């Protein structure tokens, strides 16, 4: 007696899977941002070219300082990731994973690349999925709070530099309605699941802060990561004679990076560059010098580390460390 073969259900055609639709949306958004960036580059090509030429004549000492600060960002990211978990992580692999995560972050939008690398690293270190995801959430939350703390620290030194935007009443009403809708959905069938997730996340936060060394690593690494990125831009600005004080440059970077996060492109490609150049130029810096400073910042934090970062990512995956 033969056993019937299992019935294979047909896959409905004409409607892509959710992951495929999400990938198509992300690729489409990236293409649009790159198109706008190419248009702006073509329109303002003399300014971009002048900035690139100015960068080749920059002070090499300050560029070296910026390079050291850029390297320090990976160590700060590793310190923050170690502080987000109670277990001790392997130090060498942790730093290498952060280096690889920075490279992966410039391939996928909204921090998906870095999050995926860190998640796989924590799973390989033996942490369960729930706690690994919670560690990423704790690290991300500490990073956002650290930026706000640095902004609050720098604002008194730069009075009048940041102004509250004039938001139309229609936008405020829409945001309020959206918040009420989200609250209504959360209070419905999704509330028990949301409550369990929040309870698990708060348990991770309490466990980390119950150990002073882990809490110090989390907040020290998060603050150091944001401050070192500011230091890279300040050092490059000094190298190209950017006529703005260091506190103003740092505050403008923090504000521009926060604004660029509203447009989730890989590593803030295009959005962060445009926001930085606009912020520096409107604060009194010549457009060519502002473009040169941003180009130098991108060179030290993205383009030079990208090939070795991708190589490190490939090696870690080959050795089953990710």
Order of alpha helices (4+ residues) and beta strands (2+ residues): alpha-alpha-alpha-alpha-alpha-alpha-alpha-alpha-alpha-alpha-alpha-alpha-alpha
